[in-house]
């Protein structure tokens, strides 16, 4: 359909939507989640308790002992990992002071750089030791383990308002599992998995203390409580916190838990929580938080489903489900000309996403357009020239896919037009497969969407890939 007629259609739809919302006062509370329960249904169908791995044999990623893999990494990437780790050989692990937390209620400052610096140090040391394999960074990794073990809480100060004591300082008697706790718990769980045998050669209390702290600060509070809002068990439509935290916790439970029956119960709880996220999703797969948030929503949902598939020997597989496929395809539909994407809601105008995840998600749903787009983003960002970033497990996944991504067909996804009737977002361009000419996008929706910025009834116009 020609751009001009699409523009008229989208503008009309947007303003009709606004008028409807003003007249009907639609709120998110009235848009009830659909009880699809796709994942719980799959778990029941495959008899999860019979097929879930009871040990860590499900892990397909290279470990510390796999010296062949690490020696065969491109020399530049190995050297980059080792240089990063060397920069932390004399790192002085800082104390997270009470005033660092209190600053949020005093001035609104989050001081997340305090937590981020230590997390970066841990990951750099772990990846450097994996790359080099000489034990040179082991003492500092142990210091990192001890540092995080002695911390009161691993979360972010802005999220303390969810505890009964309110914001300001973390309550050791009510450990709240937020985004920060999930991120650190995942990295520490992978650290334990990769190095616990090496730790035991030095002192048995290192790995046992680490496992105990992961259990007390993350596993027990997550498993024993149902009132964390992002779980979705108390109603409402969970946002990206749900797959973000569930993906991290899934890694923790699978790596750390040794009781088979308890592991099944823990994984079943994550599956039920992820279902709450999916039940609140529109059939069209649209991410109402925008494409940059898709990386912490749809992409992490995919990562969780991939881990579940690995941990069940390929038996847990929902990638043929229409909703799972639509959530994937949303990301490339809203591409204008990378790195520009339609940026309604809280999304940035530019994003690159996680090229590896885009490629793997496309591969999982057998969508060549998405696979080629993932490869395109990988090459556009020159990802193969440098060591990957992110959590330990994500870096390992990217490393195992480097050769495949370098050689995979690459093509930017530039669909002619699309309309997401439930999310009420659409777009069209002059020429399919080309960013030349005009691109128009518009949004309907309602102002109580997650991360909404009162942007109902707005539009964007690009020409030759530029705003």
N, C-alpha and C positions, 0 to 999 in steps of 0.2 A: 504494500500500500504506500502511496506517495507520502512524503514527510508532511506536506501541508495539511492533508486531511487527517493524518494522525495527530498533528499538533492541535487542530480544532477539537478532535475527539478528546484528547487528554486534558486540554484546558477546560472544556465543557464538563468533563467528568469530575475534575478537581473542584470546580466551584459548585457543581451540583452536590458533591459530597459535603462541602462546607455548609451549604444551606440545609442539607438534611440533618447534619450533626447539630446545628444551632436549633433546629426545630424539635429534634427528638431527644437531645441531650444524651446521646449515646456515650457510655463510659466503658472502660475495659472490664469492669465488673459484670456488665451485661453480656459481654462476649465470652460465653462459657466455653472452657476447654472441651475438646472432643475426647471422649474416653476410648481412644484407639488401643492404647496399651500394646503397641506393636512388639516391644522388646520383651515384656513379660510373656506374651503369647509365644514368642520364639523360644524363650527359656523353657517354657512348659513343653513345647513340641519336641525339643531335642533332649529333654530330661537333663537339665543343667547339672544336677548333682552327680550324675553318672559320667559326664564327659569333661567337667572342669578339671584342669590340671591341678594336682595336689602338691606339686613341687615347682621348681623354676625351669623345668624342661621346655616350657612354652616360649621362652625368650629366644628370639631369632637374631638378636643383635650381637655384635662382636664383644667378647669380654676381655679381661686383662690378659688371660692366658693365650689368647689368639694372636700371637706375635706376628704371624704371617700377614694377617690383615693390616696391622698397624705399620708394619715395615713396608707394605706395598702402597700406602697412601702416597699421593703426590708429594714430592719433597718439599715444595713450597708450603703446603698445608701443614705437614708435620712440623716444619721449622716454625711456622707461625704459632701453632699450639705450644710448642716448647718455649718460645720467646715469651708468650703471655704468662705461662706458668712461672718462668724465671722472674718475671716482674713482681711475683708475689712470694718469692723465697724468703724475704725479710718482712713480709707484711705483718703489721702489728694489729691484731684483731681488736677492733674498738668495742668499748662498752656501749650498749644502748641504754642511755641514761633515762631516769624517770622524767626529766624535763624534756627529753626528745618526744615522749608520748604526750606530755602535758601541753606541748606547744600547739597541738591541734585545737584544744579548747581555749587556749589563750589568744592565738592569732589566726588560727585556721591553717597554719603551715603543717604539712604532712610529714616532712623530713624523711620521705621514702628513700632518699639517697643513702641514708644510714643503713637501711636493710639491703638495698640493692648492691652496695659496694661489697658487702660480705658474701652475698650470693654469687656475684661475679668472680670473686676470689676463689670460692669453693669450686665452681664449675671450671675455671681456668686451670686450677691445680689438678683436678681430676682428669680433664682432657689432656693436659700436658703429660701426666704420668702414664696414661694409656698410650699416648703417642711415642713416648721415649722408652718406657718400660724398664728403667734402671733403679727405681726406688728413690730417686733424688728428691722427689716432691712429697714423699710419703709422710714425713714428719709434719709438714704444713697441712696436709690433708687431715691428719690426726688432730692437729690444733683446731682445724675447722670443725671437725666432729665434736670436739670438746667445747668449743665456743658455742655452737648451736645447742648442745646438750644443756649448757648452763644458763641459756637464755630463758627468761620467764615465758615469752610468747613469741611466735614466729610471724605474727600477722602485721597488718598495717594500721597505724593509729587512727585513721579516719573511719575504721570499721568497728571500733570499740563500742559504739553506741548500741550495738545489738546485745551487749551483755546487761544483766540486771543492774549491775553497779553503774551503768552508763559510761559515757566516754571519759577519757582522761588517762587512766592507768589500767593495764590488764589485770583481771582478777584470776589469780592462780587456781582458785576453787571452781571457776566456771570457764574452762578453756573453750573459746569460740573458734571454730574452724572457718576461716575466711579465705579469700584468694591467696593472701600471703602465706598462710599456714599450709595450704595445699601445695603451693609452688615449692616451698622449702622441704616439706615432707617428701615430695616426689624426688627431688634431687638427693636428699639424704638417703632415701630408700635405695636409689640406684647406686649411690656411693657404697652403702652397705653390701649390696649384691656384688658389686665389682671387686671390692677390696676386703671383705670380712675375713677371708682366709689370710691375707697379708697382715691385717690388723692383729689376728690371733697369734701370729709369729712374734709380734712385738709385745703385746700384752692382751690377755683375754677380756679385760674389762672394756676395751675400746669398742668392739663390735657389740657386746652385750648391752653396754650403756646406750649406745646409739639406737639400738633396736627398742630398748625400753622407753627412751624419750620419744621416738616416733609413735610408739604405741600410746603413751600417756597424753601426748600433746595433740595427736591427730586421729589415730585409729579408734580409740575408745570413745572420745566425745562424738565423733561422727556416727559411730555405730549405735551408741546408746541413746542418742537424742533424735527426735523427729521434728523438733520445733525450729531448726535453722530454716529461715524463710525460703532460701534458694532451693531447698529440697523439693518444695511444692506440695508437701503433705498436708498443709493447712489451707489449701485453696490458692486461687490466684494463678497468674501466668508467670512462671519463673523466667528470668532473663538469662544473659550469657553466663552469670555466676554458676548456673546449674551445670552445664557441660564442662565449664572450666574447672570447677572444684571436683566434680565427679570423675573427670579424666585423671586428675592427679591422684585422687584417693583410690581409684581402681588400680593404678600402678602400685600404690603402697600396699594395699591388701594382698594383691597377688604375689608381691615380692617378699613381704615380711611375715604374713600369717602362716603358721605351720599346722594349725588344727584344720583338717580337711572339712569337717562339717561346719565349723565357724567361718571358714573361707567362703563356702557356698552361701551362707546366710549374708555375709558382708557384700558379696558380689550381687546377690539377689536384691539387696537394698539399693545398691547403686542403679541397677536396672530399673527398679520401680521409680526411682527419682528421675532418671533420664526419660522415662515414659511421661512423667509430669511435664517435662520440657517439651517433648514432642506433642503431647496432647494439647498444649497451648499454642502450637504452631499452626499457621494457616496452611490449607491444602496446597496453595500455590508455591509453598516453600520460601516465600519472601521473608527476609530478615528485617523486621521493622526497626532495628537498631542501626541499620546501614552496613555497607560492605566492609568497612574497616573493623566493625564489631563481628562480622561473620567469621573472622579469624579466631575469635574467642567464643564463638557460638557453633555455627555449622561445622567449621573445621575441627573443633575439639569434640563435637559429637561424633564425627567420622573417626577421629583418633580412638575414641572409646570403643566404637563398634569394631574397629580393626583389632584392638587388644583383646576384646571378647572373642573374636573369631580365632585369634592365635591361641588364646588360653583354652579353647575348646577343640583344638585340632581341626579348625575350619568348619565345625558344625554350626556355630552361631553365625548366621549369615542373613542379614535383612537388606542387603544392598539392591535387591530387585524391587523393594517396596517403593511405590510411586512417591510418597512423601520424602523418603530418604534421597531419592533421585532428584526431586524438585529442589530440596535444600541445597544440593550440590550445584545444580544448574543456575540457581539464582546468581551465584558469584560472577559467572562469566556473562550473564545477561546484562548486568548493570555496569559492565565495562564500557567506558566511552572511548578512551585510547590510553592504555596504561602508561603512566600510573594514575590517570584520571578515571574516577568512577563516580556514578551518581551518588551524591553525598547528602541525602536527606537524613533527618534525625541527628544523632550525635556523631556521625561519621565524618572523617576528614575527607577533603576533596581528592587527596592522593593516597594510595596505598599500593603495596606490592603483594600483600598477603604472604603466606608461606608457600612458596612455589612447589616445594616437595609435597606438602599436604594437598595442594590443588591437583598436582599430577597423580598422586596416589589415590585420591578420592575419585578422580576421573577414571582411573584404571579399575577401581573397585566396582563402579557402576557401569563399566564398559561404555564410556562416552568418549570417543576420539577427540571431540571438540575441546573437552575439558582437559584431557591429557595433553593435547598440543598446546593449550593455553598455559598449563603448568610449566611445560618445557620452555615456552616463550618467556614467561616471567623469570624463570631460572637464568636464561641467557641474558635477558634484559638487565637483570640485577647483577650480572657477572658473578653469580653465586659460586660457580665452580672455581673461581680464582682465589677464594679466601676460605678460611675455616668457618663452618656454620656457627650460628649463634642460637641462644635459647637454652632451654633446659637440657640436662644431660641426655635424656632419652631421645629428645628431638634431634639433637646433634648427631647421635649415633644413627638414627634413621636416615638423616640426610647424607651422612658419609657412605652408608651402604648403597645409596641410590645414585651416587655421583656419576659413575660411568654411564648408567642407563639414561640419566637426564641429559648428559652431554650429547649423547648419540640419538636421542629420541626426536621425532619430527616436531618442529616448533612452529606455531602459527597463532597469531593473536585472534581471540574470539571477538568478532565484530558482527553481532547478529543484526539483521535488518530492522526488526521491531519486536517488542514484547509488551505484554500487558499482564500484570499480576492482579486478578480481580479481587482477591481477598485482602491483600496488603495495600491495594490501590496505588501501585507504582507502575509506571510504564515509560517506554522510551522508543525512539525511532531515529534512523539515520538516512541520509540521502542515498548512500551506496552500501549495499550489503558487502561485508568483507573489506571495507575501506573506511578509514577515518576522515577521508576527504569530504568536504561539504558540511552541511549542517547536521548536528545532533540535537534532539530535543528530548527532555525528560520532565515528568510531572508527578506530583504526589497528591493523593487524596488522604484517606485515613482519618484519624482522630487524634486529639491533642493529649490523650492519656496513654499513648503508647510508651513503651519503655524507651528511655533516653530521648524522648520527643522534645523538640525545641519550638513548639507552637508553629510548626512549619506546614500545616495543612493548607492545601490549595496553592502551593508554590511550584515553580518550575526552574529548569536550567536550560541554557542554550550554549552550544559549543560550535565552533567553526574550525574545520581542519584540525580537530583534536585539541583545540585550545579553548578555554572558557571565554 
